[in-house]
Amino acid sequence: MSRKIKIQIFPDGTIQAEVQGIKGKRCTDYIGILEDILEAKTIDSDYTPEFYQSDDVNVVTKQKQQLKRK
């Protein structure tokens, strides 16, 4: 899934933003950025199921082998 921020502005001036495609607590890094861009202050936050997931981490293991000479 690609990373997106969905922003809705309602007629009463309420702004709703949702971060999509970013797993874990990293999605909360965008709260301050959105507040600055939208000149708004966060009043309430709800977390999507992605918040409770962890990022997939690729672990590369190097294995060294020594050949015996005859």
Secondary structure as a PSIPRED ss2 file (coil, helix, strand):
# PSIPRED VFORMAT (PSIPRED V4.0)

   1 M C   1.000  0.000  0.000
   2 S C   1.000  0.000  0.000
   3 R C   1.000  0.000  0.000
   4 K E   0.000  0.000  1.000
   5 I E   0.000  0.000  1.000
   6 K E   0.000  0.000  1.000
   7 I E   0.000  0.000  1.000
   8 Q E   0.000  0.000  1.000
   9 I E   0.000  0.000  1.000
  10 F C   1.000  0.000  0.000
  11 P C   1.000  0.000  0.000
  12 D C   1.000  0.000  0.000
  13 G C   1.000  0.000  0.000
  14 T C   1.000  0.000  0.000
  15 I E   0.000  0.000  1.000
  16 Q E   0.000  0.000  1.000
  17 A E   0.000  0.000  1.000
  18 E E   0.000  0.000  1.000
  19 V E   0.000  0.000  1.000
  20 Q E   0.000  0.000  1.000
  21 G C   1.000  0.000  0.000
  22 I C   1.000  0.000  0.000
  23 K C   1.000  0.000  0.000
  24 G H   0.000  1.000  0.000
  25 K H   0.000  1.000  0.000
  26 R H   0.000  1.000  0.000
  27 C H   0.000  1.000  0.000
  28 T H   0.000  1.000  0.000
  29 D H   0.000  1.000  0.000
  30 Y H   0.000  1.000  0.000
  31 I H   0.000  1.000  0.000
  32 G H   0.000  1.000  0.000
  33 I H   0.000  1.000  0.000
  34 L H   0.000  1.000  0.000
  35 E H   0.000  1.000  0.000
  36 D H   0.000  1.000  0.000
  37 I H   0.000  1.000  0.000
  38 L H   0.000  1.000  0.000
  39 E C   1.000  0.000  0.000
  40 A C   1.000  0.000  0.000
  41 K C   1.000  0.000  0.000
  42 T C   1.000  0.000  0.000
  43 I C   1.000  0.000  0.000
  44 D C   1.000  0.000  0.000
  45 S C   1.000  0.000  0.000
  46 D C   1.000  0.000  0.000
  47 Y C   1.000  0.000  0.000
  48 T C   1.000  0.000  0.000
  49 P H   0.000  1.000  0.000
  50 E H   0.000  1.000  0.000
  51 F H   0.000  1.000  0.000
  52 Y H   0.000  1.000  0.000
  53 Q C   1.000  0.000  0.000
  54 S C   1.000  0.000  0.000
  55 D C   1.000  0.000  0.000
  56 D C   1.000  0.000  0.000
  57 V C   1.000  0.000  0.000
  58 N C   1.000  0.000  0.000
  59 V C   1.000  0.000  0.000
  60 V C   1.000  0.000  0.000
  61 T C   1.000  0.000  0.000
  62 K C   1.000  0.000  0.000
  63 Q C   1.000  0.000  0.000
  64 K C   1.000  0.000  0.000
  65 Q C   1.000  0.000  0.000
  66 Q C   1.000  0.000  0.000
  67 L C   1.000  0.000  0.000
  68 K C   1.000  0.000  0.000
  69 R C   1.000  0.000  0.000
  70 K C   1.000  0.000  0.000
